[in-house]
Amino acid sequence: GLQKARAKKAAGRPSDAAARLDRVARWFCRPEEGDDIDRQCQAEKLKMLLGALRPELRRMVSLEELQRFDDVLTRNAEEFTGAPSILLTSGESGRPPAFGRRRFQGIFPCKDLIQHSCEPNCMTVAGPAGSGLKMHIVPLRPIKAGEQLTWNYLPYWKQLWPTQLRRQALREGWHFHCRCRRCSGGDSAPELTMQFRCPGCDKGELCPATPCAVEEPAGAGHVASLRSVSEMVCRSCELRIHRDIPEGSPHAGYVERCVAQEAVGFSLPWRGVRGRDFGAVDPGMLDLMAEHHWVHADHASHELENGPAILAEDLDGARPQGTPRTELVRKALDVFAEAAERVASALVRFLGHSRSVALPELQLTRAICTGSPADWDACLQVHITAFRDLPAVESTMAAARCLAESRRSFFEHELARQPQAAAELFRHQPFLEQEEVLVRQWVPAALPDNARDPSADLETWSLRRMWLCPDVGWTPPDEEGEEEKDCEVDEEEEEEEEEGAEEEEPGASASVGATARERVGQGPTRRRLSAKTTPAKRRRLSAK
């Protein structure tokens, strides 16, 4: 029906059905990654659905009930990732090979009956199993008969936030005010992730003795909640320091200094994809913050989430004269490896154990960045600790074993799991040989010799390229005589593009560029090099 309606519309016979079906196609197609959901469009969709119901059904439900139902489904839908893969192909779209994880989404009613807690006794692990999806509810500690099951609704980086920010995120995402033990201060729960250097033992274990939150007003921010800090306690030496200590007394004003530095760290200016700008203030204004303070961990998690965009800025932007691209890539890899280690350490310190669904991916990121055999072994061990005896993540465990044993076997294993993609890659020449060509294009200098860097082998550099530059695709060798023809077509296309650009209004291109840079913090837009781009055109685009 949609095809017929569109055919009528194309033939010059406008149809109300065609317009409605076009709207349905736009509403129900999955948005591109990073696109925000249009709430107004969602409301129009629900109105249309209500109008399409039979009269007897329409009398049984209201638009408000449909909206609430849609909201409940949206908020409870579980989005998770499967085993790591080197090929993320999408059929006819021609998406180039890239290192990543397959994404899934599902509704699990049993899991959705479990309540939230910022100190949960369970975690949820989901993945493909057989012809469907399976969800595991995994206990994190011994649970007594009759004790309520809980899990944490927040992503790993928000779990490290202080109480006021966590409550705000839960209120915005799930419409409730959290009163779990960690948020309400039961059993004198301290604000564990807001840690400072203790003046007694010089360890970074000094934190507010009670949760840093205010009940009223509901919209109060984190800085306003700092007024509630009246006492700080060291988890190492058990030193207690109160606010408003008279001058001349030991530790006088220390709580006030910690609170002031917390406000400064939280309010640091934002630099787009690069996160907080720590260079905007004097280092002495943050010298009391511990290395595992939540602000540092939050900044590191932001770097990991925006790794490809950060590297793109480094490579596309101005760099010191004579600095090779290889050196920039190496520095970026060091930054991402350190960020993964910082976030993982903060999570383990806070949780008190290493069984978290976030830790395997963090350790995998570190192993990719360093290429160290010790980090690959640690990656496998973290996977075993987090996912042991869980059928839904067997494919993830198999991939982790292949990575730890041999990166080359991981490539071959992933190609074997995707016969069509493997056939396409091997049609011209072996995949790894072509991957070496791509790596040398991505890093113009030759691959580092093993004598200087034993860990920087071809497979490790390939994984790094796929993780950091998923838009750089695999280009099969052109058939004899095809390249000159493609070059002529490409030159004509470029001339048309240049003519079209000259006809645009002076302010139009600048506005579009600014909008693209501002979207979801992706940084400057770059022309995407697809699998159909010829080597000649690739060289011209690189020169531009």
Salt bridges, closest charged atoms under 4 A:
ASP22 OD1 - ARG6 NE 2.97
ASP22 OD2 - LYS9 NZ 3.19
GLU33 OE1 - ARG103 NH1 3.83
ASP35 OD1 - ARG519 NH2 2.17
ASP70 OD1 - LYS45 NZ 3.87
ASP71 OD1 - ARG75 NE 2.80
GLU78 OE1 - LYS111 NZ 3.17
GLU79 OE2 - ARG103 NH2 2.43
ASP112 OD1 - LYS111 NZ 2.78
GLU119 OE1 - ARG181 NH2 2.77
GLU147 OE2 - ARG141 NH2 2.73
ASP187 OD2 - ARG181 NH1 3.97
GLU191 OE2 - ARG166 NH1 3.77
ASP202 OD1 - ARG197 NH1 3.30
GLU205 OE2 - ARG349 NH2 2.38
GLU215 OE2 - ARG167 NH1 3.24
GLU215 OE1 - HIS177 NE2 3.19
GLU215 OE1 - ARG179 NH1 3.71
GLU231 OE2 - ARG240 NH1 3.10
GLU231 OE2 - HIS242 NE2 3.59
GLU262 OE2 - HIS222 NE2 2.77
GLU262 OE1 - HIS293 NE2 2.66
ASP277 OD1 - ARG271 NE 3.92
ASP298 OD2 - ARG276 NH1 2.72
GLU303 OE2 - HIS299 NE2 3.30
GLU313 OE1 - ARG274 NE 3.10
ASP314 OD1 - ARG274 NH2 2.43
ASP316 OD2 - ARG526 NE 3.84
GLU338 OE2 - ARG342 NH2 3.67
GLU341 OE1 - ARG366 NE 3.70
GLU361 OE1 - ARG101 NE 3.86
ASP375 OD1 - ARG366 NE 3.50
GLU414 OE2 - ARG417 NH1 3.25
GLU424 OE2 - ARG427 NH2 3.11
GLU435 OE2 - ARG465 NE 2.87
GLU436 OE2 - ARG440 NH2 2.90
ASP449 OD1 - ARG452 NE 3.44
ASP453 OD2 - ARG330 NH1 3.25
ASP457 OD2 - ARG407 NH2 3.40
GLU459 OE2 - ARG408 NH2 2.92
ASP471 OD1 - ARG528 NE 3.62
GLU493 OE1 - LYS537 NZ 3.87
GLU494 OE2 - ARG540 NE 3.50
GLU494 OE1 - LYS544 NZ 3.96
GLU497 OE1 - ARG527 NH2 3.76
GLU498 OE2 - LYS544 NZ 3.90
